[in-house]
Amino acid sequence: MNVFGTLNIRIKVPKYYITRFYGDDASKWLTFWNSFETAVHNNESLNKIDKFNYLKAHLGGSALNTVEDFPISAKAYDEAIELLKNRFANPEILIQAHMNKILSL
């Protein structure tokens, strides 16, 4: 019990699993970004350099090629996120990727 007479209960929160995003299937961007944003991007206990290292560790293929030459810095992290969003979160590209999946059924 704490000083207010209530019980302190600790709840274990499951660890996030962020799948690697390769850029070959734009329809997977939103799943990747939502997971990464929640676990890393919005995590106030991480600085931008750490966030950039996590970002690069969770990218592969053309997505990693998009940002791999950026220097590891706070400013470059913001620029990398913006570039990735412009390239992979483009609504027209996302719609086309989903339409291609539907048509392939």
C-alpha positions in Angstrom: 0.0 0.0 0.0 1.1 3.5 -0.6 0.6 6.6 1.6 -2.9 7.1 0.3 -4.0 3.7 1.4 -4.4 2.3 -2.2 -2.6 -0.7 -3.6 0.2 -0.3 -6.1 -0.1 -2.8 -8.9 2.5 -3.3 -11.6 1.3 -4.4 -14.9 3.7 -5.9 -17.4 3.3 -4.4 -20.8 4.3 -6.6 -23.7 7.3 -5.6 -25.8 6.7 -4.2 -29.2 7.7 -6.2 -32.2 8.4 -3.9 -35.2 8.6 -5.7 -38.5 11.3 -4.6 -40.9 10.1 -2.4 -43.7 11.8 -3.0 -47.1 9.9 -0.6 -49.3 9.0 -3.3 -51.9 5.4 -3.3 -50.8 4.0 0.2 -50.0 0.9 -1.3 -48.5 3.1 -2.4 -45.5 4.2 1.1 -44.8 1.3 2.1 -42.5 1.7 -1.1 -40.4 5.4 -0.4 -40.1 5.0 3.3 -39.3 2.3 2.9 -36.8 4.4 0.4 -34.8 7.6 2.4 -35.1 5.8 5.6 -34.3 4.3 4.2 -31.1 7.4 2.3 -29.9 10.2 4.7 -31.0 9.2 8.0 -32.7 6.9 9.2 -29.9 9.1 7.8 -27.1 10.3 10.8 -25.2 13.0 8.9 -23.3 14.9 8.4 -26.6 16.9 11.2 -28.3 16.7 11.6 -32.0 20.1 10.0 -32.7 18.9 6.8 -30.9 15.6 7.0 -32.8 17.6 7.3 -36.1 19.6 4.2 -35.2 16.4 2.3 -34.4 14.9 3.5 -37.7 17.9 2.3 -39.8 17.8 -1.1 -37.9 14.2 -1.6 -38.9 14.6 -0.7 -42.6 15.8 -2.8 -45.5 15.9 -2.8 -49.2 14.8 0.4 -51.0 13.6 1.9 -47.8 17.0 1.7 -46.2 18.6 2.9 -49.4 16.5 6.0 -49.1 18.1 7.1 -45.9 21.3 5.1 -45.4 23.6 7.9 -46.6 22.1 10.4 -44.1 24.5 11.2 -41.3 23.3 10.1 -37.8 22.1 13.3 -36.4 18.9 14.8 -34.9 18.3 17.0 -38.0 18.9 14.1 -40.4 16.4 12.0 -38.4 13.7 14.5 -39.1 14.7 14.8 -42.7 14.8 11.0 -43.1 11.3 10.6 -41.6 9.9 13.3 -43.9 11.5 11.6 -47.0 10.2 8.2 -46.0 6.7 9.5 -45.5 6.8 11.4 -48.8 8.0 8.3 -50.6 6.0 5.5 -49.0 3.0 7.2 -47.4 1.9 9.0 -50.6 -1.8 8.3 -50.8 -1.7 7.6 -54.5 1.0 5.0 -54.1 -0.8 3.4 -51.2 -4.1 3.2 -53.1 -2.3 1.7 -56.1 -0.6 -0.9 -53.9 -3.9 -1.9 -52.4 -5.6 -2.0 -55.8 -2.9 -4.3 -57.1 -3.4 -6.7 -54.2 -7.2 -6.7 -54.8 -6.7 -7.3 -58.5 -4.3 -10.1 -57.9 -6.9 -12.0 -56.0 
